[in-house]
Amino acid sequence: MASLFPVVLLLIVVLGLEVCTYLLVPKGPQQVTIRTALMLTFAACYLMWMVTYMAQLHPLVAPYRSPKLET
């Protein structure tokens, strides 16, 4: 299950970034908006990366060779 390691590792990194975002955003009238924007950005980037990574590991359509090129 070597393909699962990068997914879990990056998930831990993203969760760490989200915790840091939650704790380190300065107080103010826009605190909730800034937190939400940053946390959604981290989550969306992670999901995009994970879907792309998993699609490359397990493609839905298997590649095939054309019979014309084998001669």
All heavy atoms as a GROMACS GRO file, in nm:
protein
  556
    1MET      N    1   0.083  -0.119   0.000
    1MET     CA    2   0.000   0.000   0.000
    1MET      C    3   0.087   0.125   0.000
    1MET      O    4   0.064   0.218   0.075
    1MET     CB    5  -0.093  -0.001   0.119
    1MET     CG    6  -0.183  -0.119   0.130
    1MET     SD    7  -0.355  -0.100   0.089
    1MET     CE    8  -0.406   0.051   0.154
    2ALA      N    9   0.188   0.125  -0.084
    2ALA     CA   10   0.277   0.241  -0.092
    2ALA      C   11   0.206   0.363  -0.148
    2ALA      O   12   0.246   0.476  -0.122
    2ALA     CB   13   0.398   0.206  -0.178
    3SER      N   14   0.101   0.342  -0.224
    3SER     CA   15   0.031   0.456  -0.284
    3SER      C   16  -0.053   0.532  -0.182
    3SER      O   17  -0.092   0.645  -0.207
    3SER     CB   18  -0.057   0.409  -0.399
    3SER     OG   19  -0.158   0.322  -0.349
    4LEU      N   20  -0.082   0.473  -0.068
    4LEU     CA   21  -0.163   0.539   0.034
    4LEU      C   22  -0.080   0.635   0.120
    4LEU      O   23  -0.133   0.732   0.174
    4LEU     CB   24  -0.230   0.434   0.122
    4LEU     CG   25  -0.334   0.481   0.221
    4LEU    CD1   26  -0.448   0.548   0.147
    4LEU    CD2   27  -0.383   0.367   0.304
    5PHE      N   28   0.049   0.611   0.130
    5PHE     CA   29   0.135   0.693   0.216
    5PHE      C   30   0.134   0.841   0.181
    5PHE      O   31   0.113   0.924   0.270
    5PHE     CB   32   0.278   0.637   0.215
    5PHE     CG   33   0.373   0.717   0.299
    5PHE    CD1   34   0.365   0.715   0.437
    5PHE    CD2   35   0.468   0.797   0.239
    5PHE    CE1   36   0.451   0.790   0.514
    5PHE    CE2   37   0.554   0.873   0.314
    5PHE     CZ   38   0.547   0.869   0.452
    6PRO      N   39   0.154   0.882   0.055
    6PRO     CA   40   0.152   1.026   0.024
    6PRO      C   41   0.017   1.091   0.051
    6PRO      O   42   0.011   1.207   0.092
    6PRO     CB   43   0.186   1.034  -0.125
    6PRO     CG   44   0.247   0.904  -0.159
    6PRO     CD   45   0.193   0.804  -0.063
    7VAL      N   46  -0.090   1.017   0.031
    7VAL     CA   47  -0.223   1.072   0.053
    7VAL      C   48  -0.243   1.103   0.201
    7VAL      O   49  -0.290   1.211   0.238
    7VAL     CB   50  -0.331   0.974   0.001
    7VAL    CG1   51  -0.470   1.024   0.035
    7VAL    CG2   52  -0.317   0.953  -0.148
    8VAL      N   53  -0.206   1.009   0.286
    8VAL     CA   54  -0.222   1.029   0.430
    8VAL      C   55  -0.125   1.136   0.480
    8VAL      O   56  -0.162   1.220   0.562
    8VAL     CB   57  -0.202   0.896   0.505
    8VAL    CG1   58  -0.201   0.917   0.655
    8VAL    CG2   59  -0.310   0.797   0.466
    9LEU      N   60  -0.003   1.134   0.431
    9LEU     CA   61   0.097   1.233   0.474
    9LEU      C   62   0.051   1.374   0.439
    9LEU      O   63   0.056   1.465   0.524
    9LEU     CB   64   0.232   1.205   0.409
    9LEU     CG   65   0.343   1.303   0.444
    9LEU    CD1   66   0.380   1.290   0.591
    9LEU    CD2   67   0.463   1.280   0.356
   10LEU      N   68   0.005   1.394   0.318
   10LEU     CA   69  -0.041   1.527   0.279
   10LEU      C   70  -0.168   1.567   0.354
   10LEU      O   71  -0.187   1.684   0.384
   10LEU     CB   72  -0.063   1.535   0.128
   10LEU     CG   73  -0.061   1.675   0.072
   10LEU    CD1   74   0.075   1.741   0.094
   10LEU    CD2   75  -0.094   1.676  -0.074
   11LEU      N   76  -0.253   1.469   0.386
   11LEU     CA   77  -0.372   1.499   0.466
   11LEU      C   78  -0.332   1.552   0.603
   11LEU      O   79  -0.389   1.649   0.651
   11LEU     CB   80  -0.459   1.374   0.481
   11LEU     CG   81  -0.581   1.389   0.571
   11LEU    CD1   82  -0.677   1.492   0.514
   11LEU    CD2   83  -0.649   1.256   0.590
   12ILE      N   84  -0.232   1.490   0.664
   12ILE     CA   85  -0.184   1.536   0.794
   12ILE      C   86  -0.126   1.676   0.783
   12ILE      O   87  -0.150   1.762   0.869
   12ILE     CB   88  -0.082   1.436   0.852
   12ILE    CG1   89  -0.154   1.305   0.886
   12ILE    CG2   90  -0.011   1.492   0.974
   12ILE    CD1   91  -0.061   1.190   0.918
   13VAL      N   92  -0.052   1.704   0.676
   13VAL     CA   93   0.005   1.837   0.656
   13VAL      C   94  -0.106   1.941   0.639
   13VAL      O   95  -0.102   2.050   0.699
   13VAL     CB   96   0.101   1.838   0.535
   13VAL    CG1   97   0.140   1.979   0.496
   13VAL    CG2   98   0.224   1.755   0.564
   14VAL      N   99  -0.206   1.909   0.559
   14VAL     CA  100  -0.316   2.003   0.536
   14VAL      C  101  -0.395   2.026   0.664
   14VAL      O  102  -0.434   2.140   0.695
   14VAL     CB  103  -0.407   1.953   0.421
   14VAL    CG1  104  -0.536   2.032   0.413
   14VAL    CG2  105  -0.332   1.961   0.289
   15LEU      N  106  -0.420   1.921   0.739
   15LEU     CA  107  -0.489   1.939   0.867
   15LEU      C  108  -0.408   2.026   0.963
   15LEU      O  109  -0.464   2.108   1.035
   15LEU     CB  110  -0.520   1.803   0.930
   15LEU     CG  111  -0.628   1.721   0.861
   15LEU    CD1  112  -0.641   1.585   0.927
   15LEU    CD2  113  -0.760   1.794   0.860
   16GLY      N  114  -0.276   2.009   0.962
   16GLY     CA  115  -0.189   2.095   1.042
   16GLY      C  116  -0.198   2.240   0.999
   16GLY      O  117  -0.204   2.332   1.083
   17LEU      N  118  -0.200   2.264   0.869
   17LEU     CA  119  -0.215   2.400   0.819
   17LEU      C  120  -0.350   2.460   0.858
   17LEU      O  121  -0.358   2.579   0.890
   17LEU     CB  122  -0.200   2.402   0.666
   17LEU     CG  123  -0.058   2.387   0.612
   17LEU    CD1  124  -0.062   2.369   0.461
   17LEU    CD2  125   0.026   2.505   0.650
   18GLU      N  126  -0.454   2.378   0.856
   18GLU     CA  127  -0.585   2.429   0.895
   18GLU      C  128  -0.591   2.463   1.043
   18GLU      O  129  -0.651   2.562   1.082
   18GLU     CB  130  -0.693   2.328   0.857
   18GLU     CG  131  -0.715   2.323   0.708
   18GLU     CD  132  -0.835   2.241   0.668
   18GLU    OE1  133  -0.899   2.178   0.755
   18GLU    OE2  134  -0.866   2.240   0.548
   19VAL      N  135  -0.526   2.382   1.126
   19VAL     CA  136  -0.520   2.414   1.270
   19VAL      C  137  -0.443   2.543   1.291
   19VAL      O  138  -0.484   2.629   1.370
   19VAL     CB  139  -0.459   2.296   1.349
   19VAL    CG1  140  -0.427   2.337   1.491
   19VAL    CG2  141  -0.553   2.177   1.348
   20CYS      N  142  -0.330   2.558   1.222
   20CYS     CA  143  -0.252   2.682   1.233
   20CYS      C  144  -0.334   2.802   1.186
   20CYS      O  145  -0.329   2.909   1.247
   20CYS     CB  146  -0.124   2.672   1.151
   20CYS     SG  147  -0.002   2.561   1.222
   21THR      N  148  -0.410   2.783   1.078
   21THR     CA  149  -0.495   2.891   1.030
   21THR      C  150  -0.598   2.930   1.135
   21THR      O  151  -0.620   3.047   1.163
   21THR     CB  152  -0.568   2.848   0.901
   21THR    OG1  153  -0.470   2.820   0.801
   21THR    CG2  154  -0.661   2.956   0.851
   22TYR      N  155  -0.658   2.830   1.195
   22TYR     CA  156  -0.761   2.856   1.297
   22TYR      C  157  -0.703   2.931   1.416
   22TYR      O  158  -0.766   3.022   1.470
   22TYR     CB  159  -0.823   2.724   1.343
   22TYR     CG  160  -0.935   2.742   1.442
   22TYR    CD1  161  -1.061   2.778   1.399
   22TYR    CD2  162  -0.913   2.725   1.578
   22TYR    CE1  163  -1.164   2.795   1.489
   22TYR    CE2  164  -1.015   2.743   1.669
   22TYR     CZ  165  -1.141   2.778   1.624
   22TYR     OH  166  -1.242   2.796   1.714
   23LEU      N  167  -0.582   2.895   1.456
   23LEU     CA  168  -0.523   2.955   1.576
   23LEU      C  169  -0.451   3.087   1.551
   23LEU      O  170  -0.443   3.171   1.641
   23LEU     CB  171  -0.424   2.856   1.640
   23LEU     CG  172  -0.485   2.726   1.691
   23LEU    CD1  173  -0.375   2.632   1.738
   23LEU    CD2  174  -0.587   2.751   1.800
   24LEU      N  175  -0.399   3.109   1.430
   24LEU     CA  176  -0.310   3.223   1.407
   24LEU      C  177  -0.374   3.339   1.330
   24LEU      O  178  -0.308   3.442   1.313
   24LEU     CB  179  -0.185   3.176   1.332
   24LEU     CG  180  -0.100   3.074   1.409
   24LEU    CD1  181   0.017   3.029   1.323
   24LEU    CD2  182  -0.054   3.129   1.541
   25VAL      N  183  -0.496   3.324   1.285
   25VAL     CA  184  -0.562   3.437   1.217
   25VAL      C  185  -0.590   3.544   1.321
   25VAL      O  186  -0.648   3.517   1.425
   25VAL     CB  187  -0.691   3.392   1.147
   25VAL    CG1  188  -0.771   3.510   1.097
   25VAL    CG2  189  -0.658   3.299   1.033
   26PRO      N  190  -0.547   3.669   1.293
   26PRO     CA  191  -0.566   3.775   1.393
   26PRO      C  192  -0.714   3.807   1.416
   26PRO      O  193  -0.797   3.795   1.325
   26PRO     CB  194  -0.493   3.895   1.332
   26PRO     CG  195  -0.483   3.866   1.187
   26PRO     CD  196  -0.481   3.718   1.173
   27LYS      N  197  -0.743   3.849   1.535
   27LYS     CA  198  -0.881   3.884   1.570
   27LYS      C  199  -0.921   4.012   1.498
   27LYS      O  200  -0.839   4.100   1.475
   27LYS     CB  201  -0.894   3.903   1.720
   27LYS     CG  202  -0.870   3.777   1.799
   27LYS     CD  203  -0.926   3.787   1.937
   27LYS     CE  204  -0.895   3.665   2.021
   27LYS     NZ  205  -0.941   3.541   1.968
   28GLY      N  206  -1.045   4.019   1.463
   28GLY     CA  207  -1.096   4.137   1.395
   28GLY      C  208  -1.234   4.108   1.339
   28GLY      O  209  -1.288   3.998   1.355
   29PRO      N  210  -1.290   4.207   1.271
   29PRO     CA  211  -1.427   4.189   1.220
   29PRO      C  212  -1.436   4.085   1.108
   29PRO      O  213  -1.543   4.029   1.085
   29PRO     CB  214  -1.466   4.328   1.171
   29PRO     CG  215  -1.336   4.396   1.144
   29PRO     CD  216  -1.238   4.339   1.243
   30GLN      N  217  -1.326   4.057   1.039
   30GLN     CA  218  -1.328   3.962   0.927
   30GLN      C  219  -1.261   3.829   0.962
   30GLN      O  220  -1.226   3.753   0.872
   30GLN     CB  221  -1.258   4.025   0.806
   30GLN     CG  222  -1.320   4.153   0.758
   30GLN     CD  223  -1.462   4.134   0.711
   30GLN    OE1  224  -1.496   4.032   0.653
   30GLN    NE2  225  -1.547   4.233   0.737
   31GLN      N  226  -1.244   3.800   1.089
   31GLN     CA  227  -1.171   3.680   1.130
   31GLN      C  228  -1.237   3.553   1.076
   31GLN      O  229  -1.168   3.466   1.023
   31GLN     CB  230  -1.163   3.674   1.283
   31GLN     CG  231  -1.086   3.553   1.333
   31GLN     CD  232  -1.084   3.544   1.485
   31GLN    OE1  233  -1.169   3.601   1.550
   31GLN    NE2  234  -0.988   3.473   1.537
   32VAL      N  235  -1.366   3.544   1.089
   32VAL     CA  236  -1.436   3.423   1.044
   32VAL      C  237  -1.426   3.409   0.893
   32VAL      O  238  -1.406   3.298   0.841
   32VAL     CB  239  -1.583   3.426   1.090
   32VAL    CG1  240  -1.660   3.308   1.033
   32VAL    CG2  241  -1.591   3.426   1.242
   33THR      N  242  -1.436   3.518   0.820
   33THR     CA  243  -1.428   3.514   0.674
   33THR      C  244  -1.289   3.470   0.629
   33THR      O  245  -1.276   3.386   0.538
   33THR     CB  246  -1.459   3.653   0.616
   33THR    OG1  247  -1.586   3.694   0.663
   33THR    CG2  248  -1.459   3.649   0.465
   34ILE      N  249  -1.185   3.523   0.692
   34ILE     CA  250  -1.048   3.485   0.656
   34ILE      C  251  -1.023   3.339   0.689
   34ILE      O  252  -0.966   3.264   0.609
   34ILE     CB  253  -0.947   3.577   0.727
   34ILE    CG1  254  -0.962   3.721   0.677
   34ILE    CG2  255  -0.805   3.528   0.706
   34ILE    CD1  256  -0.885   3.823   0.758
   35ARG      N  257  -1.065   3.295   0.807
   35ARG     CA  258  -1.050   3.154   0.846
   35ARG      C  259  -1.119   3.062   0.746
   35ARG      O  260  -1.062   2.963   0.700
   35ARG     CB  261  -1.111   3.129   0.983
   35ARG     CG  262  -1.024   3.159   1.098
   35ARG     CD  263  -1.095   3.116   1.224
   35ARG     NE  264  -1.023   3.158   1.342
   35ARG     CZ  265  -1.073   3.154   1.464
   35ARG    NH1  266  -1.196   3.112   1.484
   35ARG    NH2  267  -1.001   3.193   1.566
   36THR      N  268  -1.243   3.096   0.714
   36THR     CA  269  -1.320   3.012   0.624
   36THR      C  270  -1.255   3.007   0.485
   36THR      O  271  -1.244   2.899   0.426
   36THR     CB  272  -1.464   3.066   0.612
   36THR    OG1  273  -1.521   3.072   0.742
   36THR    CG2  274  -1.548   2.977   0.524
   37ALA      N  275  -1.212   3.119   0.435
   37ALA     CA  276  -1.151   3.124   0.302
   37ALA      C  277  -1.023   3.041   0.298
   37ALA      O  278  -1.001   2.962   0.204
   37ALA     CB  279  -1.121   3.268   0.263
   38LEU      N  280  -0.938   3.056   0.398
   38LEU     CA  281  -0.813   2.981   0.399
   38LEU      C  282  -0.835   2.832   0.417
   38LEU      O  283  -0.774   2.750   0.349
   38LEU     CB  284  -0.721   3.035   0.509
   38LEU     CG  285  -0.661   3.173   0.484
   38LEU    CD1  286  -0.585   3.221   0.606
   38LEU    CD2  287  -0.570   3.171   0.362
   39MET      N  288  -0.925   2.796   0.507
   39MET     CA  289  -0.949   2.654   0.532
   39MET      C  290  -1.015   2.587   0.411
   39MET      O  291  -0.981   2.473   0.376
   39MET     CB  292  -1.032   2.636   0.658
   39MET     CG  293  -0.955   2.677   0.782
   39MET     SD  294  -1.056   2.677   0.928
   39MET     CE  295  -1.015   2.517   0.994
   40LEU      N  296  -1.107   2.656   0.346
   40LEU     CA  297  -1.167   2.601   0.224
   40LEU      C  298  -1.065   2.590   0.111
   40LEU      O  299  -1.070   2.496   0.031
   40LEU     CB  300  -1.286   2.685   0.180
   40LEU     CG  301  -1.415   2.662   0.257
   40LEU    CD1  302  -1.521   2.763   0.213
   40LEU    CD2  303  -1.466   2.522   0.237
   41THR      N  304  -0.974   2.685   0.103
   41THR     CA  305  -0.869   2.680   0.001
   41THR      C  306  -0.779   2.559   0.023
   41THR      O  307  -0.749   2.484  -0.071
   41THR     CB  308  -0.784   2.808   0.003
   41THR    OG1  309  -0.870   2.919  -0.023
   41THR    CG2  310  -0.674   2.803  -0.100
   42PHE      N  311  -0.736   2.537   0.146
   42PHE     CA  312  -0.653   2.420   0.177
   42PHE      C  313  -0.727   2.290   0.145
   42PHE      O  314  -0.671   2.197   0.086
   42PHE     CB  315  -0.608   2.420   0.323
   42PHE     CG  316  -0.510   2.528   0.357
   42PHE    CD1  317  -0.519   2.596   0.477
   42PHE    CD2  318  -0.408   2.563   0.269
   42PHE    CE1  319  -0.428   2.695   0.510
   42PHE    CE2  320  -0.318   2.662   0.300
   42PHE     CZ  321  -0.328   2.728   0.421
   43ALA      N  322  -0.853   2.282   0.185
   43ALA     CA  323  -0.931   2.160   0.161
   43ALA      C  324  -0.952   2.135   0.012
   43ALA      O  325  -0.938   2.022  -0.036
   43ALA     CB  326  -1.065   2.170   0.234
   44ALA      N  327  -0.983   2.240  -0.063
   44ALA     CA  328  -1.006   2.224  -0.207
   44ALA      C  329  -0.878   2.184  -0.280
   44ALA      O  330  -0.881   2.098  -0.370
   44ALA     CB  331  -1.062   2.352  -0.266
   45CYS      N  332  -0.766   2.244  -0.242
   45CYS     CA  333  -0.638   2.208  -0.306
   45CYS      C  334  -0.601   2.064  -0.275
   45CYS      O  335  -0.554   1.991  -0.362
   45CYS     CB  336  -0.528   2.303  -0.260
   45CYS     SG  337  -0.540   2.467  -0.331
   46TYR      N  338  -0.623   2.021  -0.152
   46TYR     CA  339  -0.594   1.883  -0.115
   46TYR      C  340  -0.682   1.786  -0.193
   46TYR      O  341  -0.633   1.687  -0.247
   46TYR     CB  342  -0.613   1.861   0.035
   46TYR     CG  343  -0.604   1.714   0.072
   46TYR    CD1  344  -0.482   1.649   0.074
   46TYR    CD2  345  -0.719   1.640   0.099
   46TYR    CE1  346  -0.474   1.515   0.104
   46TYR    CE2  347  -0.711   1.506   0.129
   46TYR     CZ  348  -0.589   1.444   0.132
   46TYR     OH  349  -0.582   1.311   0.160
   47LEU      N  350  -0.811   1.816  -0.200
   47LEU     CA  351  -0.901   1.725  -0.273
   47LEU      C  352  -0.865   1.718  -0.421
   47LEU      O  353  -0.868   1.611  -0.481
   47LEU     CB  354  -1.045   1.771  -0.255
   47LEU     CG  355  -1.106   1.740  -0.119
   47LEU    CD1  356  -1.244   1.802  -0.109
   47LEU    CD2  357  -1.115   1.591  -0.096
   48MET      N  358  -0.830   1.832  -0.481
   48MET     CA  359  -0.790   1.832  -0.622
   48MET      C  360  -0.665   1.749  -0.643
   48MET      O  361  -0.655   1.669  -0.737
   48MET     CB  362  -0.769   1.976  -0.669
   48MET     CG  363  -0.748   1.988  -0.816
   48MET     SD  364  -0.897   1.939  -0.902
   48MET     CE  365  -0.849   1.968  -1.068
   49TRP      N  366  -0.566   1.767  -0.555
   49TRP     CA  367  -0.443   1.689  -0.566
   49TRP      C  368  -0.472   1.541  -0.547
   49TRP      O  369  -0.422   1.457  -0.622
   49TRP     CB  370  -0.341   1.736  -0.462
   49TRP     CG  371  -0.221   1.648  -0.459
   49TRP    CD1  372  -0.114   1.654  -0.541
   49TRP    CD2  373  -0.199   1.536  -0.372
   49TRP    NE1  374  -0.025   1.554  -0.511
   49TRP    CE2  375  -0.076   1.480  -0.407
   49TRP    CE3  376  -0.273   1.478  -0.269
   49TRP    CZ2  377  -0.024   1.369  -0.342
   49TRP    CZ3  378  -0.221   1.368  -0.204
   49TRP    CH2  379  -0.098   1.314  -0.241
   50MET      N  380  -0.552   1.506  -0.446
   50MET     CA  381  -0.579   1.366  -0.416
   50MET      C  382  -0.652   1.297  -0.531
   50MET      O  383  -0.617   1.186  -0.570
   50MET     CB  384  -0.661   1.352  -0.288
   50MET     CG  385  -0.679   1.208  -0.245
   50MET     SD  386  -0.803   1.184  -0.120
   50MET     CE  387  -0.950   1.228  -0.207
   51VAL      N  388  -0.751   1.362  -0.588
   51VAL     CA  389  -0.825   1.303  -0.699
   51VAL      C  390  -0.734   1.283  -0.820
   51VAL      O  391  -0.736   1.178  -0.885
   51VAL     CB  392  -0.948   1.390  -0.735
   51VAL    CG1  393  -1.008   1.350  -0.867
   51VAL    CG2  394  -1.051   1.383  -0.624
   52THR      N  395  -0.649   1.381  -0.849
   52THR     CA  396  -0.556   1.369  -0.961
   52THR      C  397  -0.455   1.257  -0.936
   52THR      O  398  -0.427   1.176  -1.025
   52THR     CB  399  -0.482   1.502  -0.984
   52THR    OG1  400  -0.578   1.605  -1.003
   52THR    CG2  401  -0.390   1.495  -1.103
   53TYR      N  402  -0.401   1.249  -0.816
   53TYR     CA  403  -0.304   1.147  -0.780
   53TYR      C  404  -0.366   1.007  -0.791
   53TYR      O  405  -0.308   0.916  -0.849
   53TYR     CB  406  -0.253   1.174  -0.638
   53TYR     CG  407  -0.149   1.076  -0.591
   53TYR    CD1  408  -0.018   1.085  -0.636
   53TYR    CD2  409  -0.181   0.975  -0.500
   53TYR    CE1  410   0.079   0.997  -0.592
   53TYR    CE2  411  -0.085   0.887  -0.456
   53TYR     CZ  412   0.044   0.898  -0.502
   53TYR     OH  413   0.139   0.809  -0.459
   54MET      N  414  -0.485   0.991  -0.734
   54MET     CA  415  -0.549   0.860  -0.737
   54MET      C  416  -0.591   0.822  -0.878
   54MET      O  417  -0.588   0.704  -0.914
   54MET     CB  418  -0.669   0.858  -0.642
   54MET     CG  419  -0.632   0.878  -0.497
   54MET     SD  420  -0.511   0.760  -0.438
   54MET     CE  421  -0.617   0.632  -0.379
   55ALA      N  422  -0.630   0.919  -0.959
   55ALA     CA  423  -0.668   0.889  -1.098
   55ALA      C  424  -0.547   0.842  -1.179
   55ALA      O  425  -0.560   0.760  -1.270
   55ALA     CB  426  -0.730   1.012  -1.163
   56GLN      N  427  -0.428   0.893  -1.146
   56GLN     CA  428  -0.308   0.847  -1.215
   56GLN      C  429  -0.266   0.709  -1.170
   56GLN      O  430  -0.213   0.630  -1.247
   56GLN     CB  431  -0.194   0.945  -1.194
   56GLN     CG  432  -0.214   1.076  -1.264
   56GLN     CD  433  -0.104   1.175  -1.235
   56GLN    OE1  434  -0.007   1.144  -1.167
   56GLN    NE2  435  -0.119   1.296  -1.284
   57LEU      N  436  -0.291   0.677  -1.043
   57LEU     CA  437  -0.255   0.544  -0.992
   57LEU      C  438  -0.350   0.436  -1.042
   57LEU      O  439  -0.310   0.324  -1.070
   57LEU     CB  440  -0.256   0.544  -0.839
   57LEU     CG  441  -0.140   0.612  -0.772
   57LEU    CD1  442  -0.158   0.607  -0.621
   57LEU    CD2  443  -0.008   0.548  -0.809
   58HIS      N  444  -0.478   0.468  -1.049
   58HIS     CA  445  -0.581   0.371  -1.087
   58HIS      C  446  -0.669   0.428  -1.198
   58HIS      O  447  -0.782   0.470  -1.172
   58HIS     CB  448  -0.666   0.335  -0.965
   58HIS     CG  449  -0.586   0.294  -0.847
   58HIS    ND1  450  -0.520   0.174  -0.841
   58HIS    CD2  451  -0.559   0.357  -0.731
   58HIS    CE1  452  -0.456   0.165  -0.727
   58HIS    NE2  453  -0.478   0.276  -0.658
   59PRO      N  454  -0.619   0.430  -1.321
   59PRO     CA  455  -0.698   0.490  -1.430
   59PRO      C  456  -0.823   0.406  -1.460
   59PRO      O  457  -0.824   0.284  -1.444
   59PRO     CB  458  -0.602   0.490  -1.548
   59PRO     CG  459  -0.500   0.388  -1.516
   59PRO     CD  460  -0.491   0.382  -1.367
   60LEU      N  461  -0.929   0.474  -1.503
   60LEU     CA  462  -1.052   0.404  -1.537
   60LEU      C  463  -1.040   0.330  -1.670
   60LEU      O  464  -1.098   0.225  -1.688
   60LEU     CB  465  -1.168   0.505  -1.545
   60LEU     CG  466  -1.209   0.569  -1.413
   60LEU    CD1  467  -1.316   0.674  -1.438
   60LEU    CD2  468  -1.259   0.465  -1.317
   61VAL      N  469  -0.965   0.386  -1.763
   61VAL     CA  470  -0.947   0.324  -1.893
   61VAL      C  471  -0.802   0.280  -1.904
   61VAL      O  472  -0.710   0.361  -1.892
   61VAL     CB  473  -0.981   0.424  -2.007
   61VAL    CG1  474  -0.958   0.360  -2.142
   61VAL    CG2  475  -1.123   0.473  -1.992
   62ALA      N  476  -0.780   0.153  -1.926
   62ALA     CA  477  -0.644   0.101  -1.936
   62ALA      C  478  -0.584   0.138  -2.071
   62ALA      O  479  -0.652   0.133  -2.174
   62ALA     CB  480  -0.644  -0.050  -1.919
   63PRO      N  481  -0.457   0.176  -2.073
   63PRO     CA  482  -0.393   0.207  -2.202
   63PRO      C  483  -0.376   0.080  -2.286
   63PRO      O  484  -0.362  -0.029  -2.233
   63PRO     CB  485  -0.258   0.266  -2.161
   63PRO     CG  486  -0.234   0.221  -2.023
   63PRO     CD  487  -0.367   0.197  -1.960
   64TYR      N  488  -0.380   0.094  -2.415
   64TYR     CA  489  -0.363  -0.021  -2.503
   64TYR      C  490  -0.277   0.022  -2.622
   64TYR      O  491  -0.269   0.139  -2.655
   64TYR     CB  492  -0.498  -0.075  -2.551
   64TYR     CG  493  -0.575   0.018  -2.639
   64TYR    CD1  494  -0.566   0.008  -2.778
   64TYR    CD2  495  -0.653   0.118  -2.586
   64TYR    CE1  496  -0.636   0.096  -2.859
   64TYR    CE2  497  -0.722   0.208  -2.666
   64TYR     CZ  498  -0.713   0.194  -2.802
   64TYR     OH  499  -0.780   0.281  -2.884
   65ARG      N  500  -0.215  -0.077  -2.682
   65ARG     CA  501  -0.132  -0.053  -2.800
   65ARG      C  502  -0.213  -0.075  -2.926
   65ARG      O  503  -0.293  -0.167  -2.936
   65ARG     CB  504  -0.012  -0.146  -2.801
   65ARG     CG  505   0.087  -0.115  -2.697
   65ARG     CD  506   0.207  -0.202  -2.717
   65ARG     NE  507   0.308  -0.163  -2.620
   65ARG     CZ  508   0.436  -0.179  -2.638
   65ARG    NH1  509   0.480  -0.233  -2.749
   65ARG    NH2  510   0.521  -0.141  -2.546
   66SER      N  511  -0.188   0.009  -3.023
   66SER     CA  512  -0.253  -0.006  -3.151
   66SER      C  513  -0.186  -0.120  -3.227
   66SER      O  514  -0.064  -0.129  -3.231
   66SER     CB  515  -0.242   0.125  -3.230
   66SER     OG  516  -0.291   0.106  -3.360
   67PRO      N  517  -0.264  -0.207  -3.290
   67PRO     CA  518  -0.203  -0.318  -3.365
   67PRO      C  519  -0.118  -0.269  -3.482
   67PRO      O  520  -0.026  -0.337  -3.524
   67PRO     CB  521  -0.322  -0.399  -3.414
   67PRO     CG  522  -0.443  -0.341  -3.354
   67PRO     CD  523  -0.407  -0.213  -3.288
   68LYS      N  524  -0.146  -0.151  -3.536
   68LYS     CA  525  -0.070  -0.099  -3.650
   68LYS      C  526   0.075  -0.067  -3.611
   68LYS      O  527   0.165  -0.077  -3.692
   68LYS     CB  528  -0.135   0.028  -3.703
   68LYS     CG  529  -0.273   0.008  -3.757
   68LYS     CD  530  -0.332   0.141  -3.800
   68LYS     CE  531  -0.475   0.125  -3.839
   68LYS     NZ  532  -0.538   0.255  -3.870
   69LEU      N  533   0.099  -0.028  -3.488
   69LEU     CA  534   0.233   0.016  -3.447
   69LEU      C  535   0.323  -0.100  -3.406
   69LEU      O  536   0.442  -0.078  -3.386
   69LEU     CB  537   0.220   0.116  -3.331
   69LEU     CG  538   0.143   0.244  -3.361
   69LEU    CD1  539   0.130   0.327  -3.235
   69LEU    CD2  540   0.213   0.322  -3.470
   70GLU      N  541   0.272  -0.220  -3.394
   70GLU     CA  542   0.353  -0.332  -3.347
   70GLU      C  543   0.436  -0.396  -3.456
   70GLU      O  544   0.515  -0.485  -3.431
   70GLU     CB  545   0.263  -0.437  -3.282
   70GLU     CG  546   0.202  -0.390  -3.152
   70GLU     CD  547   0.120  -0.497  -3.086
   70GLU    OE1  548   0.122  -0.612  -3.133
   70GLU    OE2  549   0.054  -0.466  -2.986
   71THR      N  550   0.424  -0.357  -3.579
   71THR     CA  551   0.498  -0.420  -3.687
   71THR      C  552   0.638  -0.370  -3.699
   71THR      O  553   0.698  -0.296  -3.643
   71THR     CB  554   0.429  -0.396  -3.823
   71THR    OG1  555   0.417  -0.256  -3.843
   71THR    CG2  556   0.296  -0.466  -3.826
   0.00000   0.00000   0.00000
